[in-house]
Amino acid sequence: MAPRELLLLRHGIAEERRIDLPDGSRALTPEGRQRTEAVLQRLLELGLGCDLLLSSPFTRARQTADLARLAGLAPDLELAAALEPAGEIGPLLQLWLGSSSPRPGWRRLALVGHEPDLGQLAARLIGAPAGAVTLKKAGVALVALPEGGGPARLKLLLSPRSLLAGR
């Protein structure tokens, strides 16, 4: 079986929290859309295309995933409630990593979600303490999954500023 990777992508800059706006309805700001589009273009230039995008259904994450699909980062997008803030990502990963994966043979899967959840997932996978990995808005982490068990390996952890430096 070919090695597998998870590309963890935090949603872009979104509207500020407001009492009259449910958290799940906060949308990307114009700046958030622009920065996210630039980050996605850079990810493509780096050859980090994915087989599938799984996204939190919260508006800001779904918009980030839609931009990723439109940019060509992955051909398909599926929403996953497990990627909502404080969701249970473990069972979702077990499903995709198991022998009855909905798409056997995938090599790189993109998860679009929120902090601190994505950072905690990365830390747990690589055997690091909670809080050791943090993703900025529109930031990414690339985690290589071991073929025979054991801790994963953090291949990339990049902020949008790092990804877009010198552009």
C-alpha positions in Angstrom: 0.0 0.0 0.0 1.3 3.5 -0.9 2.1 5.9 2.0 -0.8 8.1 3.0 -0.8 11.8 4.1 -3.3 14.1 5.7 -3.3 17.8 4.6 -4.8 19.7 7.5 -6.1 23.1 6.4 -7.6 25.6 8.8 -10.3 27.9 7.4 -9.4 31.4 6.3 -10.1 34.7 8.1 -13.8 34.9 9.0 -16.2 37.4 10.3 -15.8 38.3 14.0 -18.0 36.6 16.6 -21.2 38.4 17.2 -24.2 37.7 19.5 -26.6 38.0 16.6 -24.6 35.6 14.3 -24.4 31.8 15.1 -20.8 30.6 15.1 -21.5 28.1 12.4 -22.7 30.9 10.1 -19.7 33.1 10.2 -18.4 33.5 6.6 -14.9 34.3 5.2 -14.1 38.0 4.9 -13.0 39.4 1.6 -9.4 39.4 3.0 -9.9 35.8 4.2 -11.0 34.7 0.7 -8.1 36.5 -1.0 -5.5 35.0 1.4 -7.0 31.6 1.2 -7.0 31.6 -2.6 -3.3 32.6 -2.6 -2.5 29.9 -0.1 -4.3 27.3 -2.2 -2.5 28.4 -5.3 0.8 28.0 -3.5 -0.2 24.5 -2.3 -0.8 23.5 -5.9 2.6 24.9 -6.9 4.1 22.7 -4.2 2.4 19.6 -5.7 0.2 19.1 -2.7 -3.0 18.1 -4.5 -5.3 15.8 -2.7 -7.7 13.0 -3.6 -10.6 14.4 -1.6 -11.5 17.3 0.7 -13.4 16.6 3.9 -14.7 19.7 5.5 -16.5 20.9 8.6 -20.0 22.1 7.5 -19.5 25.4 9.3 -19.8 28.2 6.7 -16.2 29.5 7.0 -14.7 26.0 6.6 -17.1 25.0 3.9 -16.2 28.2 1.9 -12.5 27.4 2.4 -13.1 23.9 1.1 -15.2 25.2 -1.8 -12.3 27.5 -2.8 -9.9 24.6 -2.5 -12.0 22.4 -4.8 -12.5 25.3 -7.3 -8.7 25.9 -7.3 -8.1 22.3 -8.2 -6.7 21.1 -4.8 -9.0 18.1 -5.0 -11.7 17.0 -7.3 -14.4 16.3 -4.7 -15.7 17.7 -1.4 -17.6 16.0 1.3 -18.9 17.6 4.5 -18.2 15.8 7.8 -19.8 16.9 11.1 -16.8 15.3 12.9 -14.7 18.3 11.7 -17.0 20.8 13.4 -15.4 22.5 16.4 -14.9 20.0 19.2 -16.1 17.2 16.9 -15.0 13.6 17.2 -12.4 13.2 14.4 -11.1 9.8 15.6 -14.0 7.7 14.2 -13.8 9.7 10.9 -10.1 8.8 10.6 -10.8 5.2 11.5 -13.3 5.0 8.7 -11.0 6.5 6.1 -7.9 4.6 7.3 -9.7 1.2 7.7 -10.1 -1.6 5.2 -13.6 -0.4 4.4 -12.6 3.1 3.5 -15.2 4.9 1.3 -12.4 5.4 -1.2 -9.8 2.7 -1.0 -6.4 3.7 -2.5 -6.5 7.3 -1.6 -3.0 8.8 -1.0 -3.6 12.3 0.4 -6.7 13.5 2.1 -7.4 17.1 3.0 -9.3 17.9 6.2 -10.6 21.5 6.4 -11.6 22.6 9.9 -10.9 24.6 12.9 -8.4 25.2 15.7 -7.6 23.9 18.2 -9.0 20.7 16.8 -6.7 20.3 13.7 -3.6 21.2 15.8 -4.6 18.7 18.5 -5.1 16.0 15.8 -1.7 16.7 14.3 -0.1 16.6 17.8 -1.8 13.4 18.7 -0.9 11.7 15.4 2.8 12.6 15.8 2.9 11.7 19.5 3.5 15.3 20.6 1.8 16.9 23.7 -1.5 18.7 23.3 -0.8 22.3 22.2 2.4 21.5 20.4 0.9 22.2 16.9 -1.1 25.2 16.1 -2.4 26.2 12.7 -2.9 29.9 11.8 -6.0 30.9 9.8 -5.5 29.4 6.2 -2.4 27.6 7.6 -1.6 24.0 6.8 0.0 21.0 8.3 1.0 17.9 6.3 1.2 14.7 8.3 2.6 11.5 6.8 0.9 8.4 8.2 3.0 5.3 9.0 2.3 2.2 6.9 2.8 -0.2 9.8 1.7 1.7 12.8 3.5 4.0 15.2 3.5 7.7 15.3 3.0 9.8 12.2 5.5 12.3 10.9 4.9 16.1 10.6 6.3 17.0 7.1 5.1 20.6 7.0 3.6 23.2 9.3 3.2 26.5 7.5 1.5 29.7 8.2 0.0 31.7 5.3 2.8 34.2 5.7 5.5 31.5 5.3 3.7 30.0 2.3 3.3 33.4 0.6 6.7 34.8 1.5 8.5 36.3 -1.5 5.5 36.4 -3.8 
